[in-house]
């Protein structure tokens, strides 16, 4: 933040719904400042803090659970989205993403990148002052991207799982190993 505070935003999957928690790192500890929730926070996967009270979150699925969720994944039905929260209100700024996953922005903060794990793509959006996103490009990767990081030089680093079924096993049990790969993209 401009006043040199170190803030941390995290996703919290509570039994009563999806929340974003805001903490301040102060004197070697985390101080909880605020909880955010909204009906548009359906199945949170990743978060991009854009200011002291603003952020984007990806919903990897709609609120549907159980068998229907498995069917939509198997058929690659795009039920994911990205939501922008302006400190008070939330609005959906993208939709119809097959498993919306990692979300991050360019070094100049004018471009937002969103991973579509099931479509093996990264979507590139122009970012507006009000948080709206306009798609400008789709990068096909041939692999299922997961998290996206952008380094100090503006290079994009994308994690992905080359063997998705093994990853599903690993997600259920740390005893089951799954390969991971990191891909470097130049934007």
TALIN-V830528 format. One record per backbone hydrogen bond with DSSP energy under -0.5 kcal/mol. CO is the residue of the C=O (numbers start at 1). NH is the residue of the N-H. E is the energy in kcal/mol with one decimal. If there is no record, write none. Layout:
# TALIN-V830528
CO,NH,E / CO,NH,E
This chain:
# TALIN-V830528
1,4,-2.0 / 5,7,-0.7 / 6,25,-3.2 / 8,23,-3.0 / 10,21,-3.0 / 12,14,-1.2 / 12,19,-2.1 / 14,17,-1.6 / 17,14,-2.1 / 19,12,-3.0 / 20,36,-2.8 / 21,10,-2.4 / 22,33,-3.2 / 22,34,-1.6 / 23,8,-2.5 / 24,26,-0.8 / 24,31,-2.7 / 25,6,-0.5 / 26,29,-1.0 / 29,26,-3.0 / 29,31,-0.5 / 30,32,-0.6 / 31,24,-2.3 / 34,22,-3.1 / 36,20,-2.5 / 38,41,-2.3 / 40,42,-1.4 / 41,18,-0.6 / 43,60,-2.4 / 46,58,-2.3 / 48,56,-2.3 / 54,50,-2.2 / 54,51,-1.4 / 55,85,-3.2 / 56,48,-2.7 / 57,83,-2.7 / 58,45,-2.8 / 58,46,-0.6 / 58,60,-0.6 / 59,81,-1.9 / 59,100,-0.6 / 60,99,-0.6 / 65,68,-0.8 / 66,70,-1.8 / 67,71,-2.5 / 68,72,-2.6 / 69,73,-2.1 / 70,74,-2.6 / 71,75,-2.6 / 72,77,-2.8 / 73,76,-1.0 / 77,79,-1.3 / 80,97,-1.8 / 81,59,-3.0 / 82,93,-2.6 / 82,94,-1.5 / 83,57,-2.3 / 84,91,-2.2 / 85,55,-1.9 / 89,86,-2.6 / 91,84,-3.1 / 94,82,-1.1 / 97,80,-2.6 / 97,99,-1.1 / 97,100,-0.7 / 98,118,-1.4 / 98,119,-0.7 / 99,117,-2.1 / 102,115,-2.7 / 104,113,-3.3 / 106,109,-1.7 / 110,127,-2.8 / 111,106,-2.5 / 112,125,-2.7 / 113,104,-2.1 / 114,123,-3.1 / 115,101,-2.9 / 115,117,-0.7 / 116,120,-0.7 / 116,121,-1.8 / 117,120,-0.7 / 120,141,-3.1 / 120,142,-1.1 / 121,116,-3.2 / 122,139,-3.1 / 123,114,-2.2 / 124,136,-3.2 / 124,137,-1.6 / 125,112,-2.3 / 126,134,-2.0 / 128,131,-2.0 / 132,128,-2.7 / 134,126,-3.0 / 137,124,-2.9 / 138,140,-0.7 / 139,122,-2.2 / 143,145,-1.0 / 144,161,-1.1 / 146,102,-1.3 / 147,159,-2.3 / 149,157,-3.4 / 151,154,-2.0 / 155,151,-2.4 / 156,185,-3.5 / 157,149,-2.9 / 158,183,-3.1 / 159,146,-3.4 / 160,162,-0.6 / 160,181,-2.4 / 163,166,-0.6 / 163,167,-2.0 / 164,168,-2.2 / 165,169,-1.6 / 166,170,-2.2 / 167,171,-2.7 / 168,172,-1.0 / 169,173,-1.5 / 173,176,-1.6 / 175,177,-0.6 / 181,160,-2.4 / 183,158,-3.0 / 183,185,-0.5 / 185,156,-2.7 / 185,187,-0.6
